[in-house]
Amino acid sequence: PIPCVPWQSQTSGQYQRRVHGVEEIKLFSSDFKPICCSSGYGRLIFGDEGGYVRVASQNFQISQFKSHSHRIMMLEAIKGSDFLVVLGRQWIDKEQAPQCIIKIWSLGSVNAFGQPECINRFPIFNEKYMERVVTCLAASKDCAHIAVGLGNGAVLRSR
């Protein structure tokens, strides 16, 4: 985990991070290829193919954390709260392919390493619901209800 450090403006218009013994994080770099994004609560949030989430605050503070072991497929910043719902691929059993897992993060609660608190996690698919292509994700303000739209027209709802 990399601590959040403010970016400092350069005269060239580029942003560079002042870091004390920690590698610089740029919002977009060759090792971070965003594939989904969301916004809310004064933040821009991006997910990438490696399972990382990068968060840019209003004053350009950049932080990142590992949400899933594999690709972030979708994310939803909950308007008016610090919750972030992330749908991604996660190893559950090394004998099987990574599964689609939803994790709910509280971006306002961080541990000593700067990692947000994961307040809930659960798989989307099981023996009853075979895995399908996920096309959309929505969540209620308190994350008590989460809907996942599938490519076959079905909607899965969790509460």
N, C-alpha and C positions, 0 to 999 in steps of 0.2 A: 504494500500500500504506500502511496506517495502522498505526503501531506499537502494541503492546499496552501499555496503561496501566491500573493498578488503578482500580477503581471505589471511590468513597467513599460511605459510607452517609449519608443525610440524615435529619433528625429526622422527616420526613414518611413515611419508609419507602421513598421513591423512591431510585433510584441515579442518580448523576450522575458524570460522568467529569471528572477534573482533566486538562486538556490544555494543553500549551504550544504555541500556534500551530497546533493541529490540530483539525479539527472533531470535535465530540463524537460518539461512537458509543453508541447505546442498543441493547440486545439485540433489541428489536422496535420498529420505527419505521415511519412511512408509506412510506419508500423501500425498506424491507426486508420482504418478505412471504414468510415461510418456507413452503415446500411439502413439505419432507421433513426428517427429523431422525434422529439416532443418538446413542449415548452410549458412552463407554468411556475407559479410562485417565484417569479423573477429569475428564472433559469432557462437556459437552452441545454437540452440533454441529448446525447448521441450514444448509440449502441453500435458495436462493431462485430466483425466475424470471429474475433478471438474471445468473446464473452466479456469484454470490458465495456464500462459505461463511463463517459466523460461528461462532466457537468461544468458549464460556464455560467457564472453568476452575473448579475447586472454590472458589477464593477470589474469584470474580466478575470475573476479568480477562477482558475482551472483546477479541477480535481478529477481523479479517476479511481475506479475500484473494479475489482473482478466480481461480476455478478454471477456468471455461469461458466461452466468448464468449456463450453463451445459457443457457437454463434448466438448472438442476440437477434431475435426475429422481429420483435415489436416491443415498444415501451410506451407507457402512458403516464405522463405527469398529471397528477390529480389537481385540478384547479382549486385554489384557495387552501391548499394544505401542502405539507412537505412529503407526502407519500408518492412513491414511484412504483408503478406496476411494470414488471419486466417479464416478458415471455422469451425464453431461450432454451437452448439445448444443454442438458446437464447429464453427466455420468451418474447413474444410480447403481448400476451393476456393470462391472467391467466386461462381463460376458455378453452384454447386449449393446446395441447402438444407443447413443445418448437420447434421452427422452425429453419431450416438451414439458418444461416445468415453468410455472409462474412463481415469481418471488416478489414479495411486497417489501419495499425498503422504506425506512423513515430517514430521509436525507437530513433532518434536523438533529437526529441522535447519532453521534459518532463515537467509536471506541478510541482507545489510546493511540491506535495506528491510523486514525482518520477514516476508517471504514464505516460507512453507514450501517445502521442496525437493520438486519433482515427480520421483519416482524412476523412473516408467514411465508410458507412455500408449499406448493402442492402440484402434483402432476395433472395434466389436462386429460390425457387419454388413459384408458385402462382396458380390461378384458371386455367390458360392456360397450365402450366407445373406441373403435379402432382409429388409429391415427389417420388424419386427413390433412390436407393443406389448410393452414390457418390464414384467413384473409383480413380479419380485423379483431380489435381488442377494445373493450370499454369497461369502465369501472365506476361505481358510485363514489360519492365524495369521501365516504368513510371506509371504502374498500370492502364493505360488507357484501356487496354483490358485484361479481365480475362476469362479463359475457364475452365469449370467444366465438367469432363467426368462422365457419368452415367453408371451404370451396364447394362442397356439395349442397350448400344452402342451409345446412343445419346450424343451430346456435346452441352452444353449451353454456350453461349458467352455473356458477358456483355461489354458495352463500355460506 
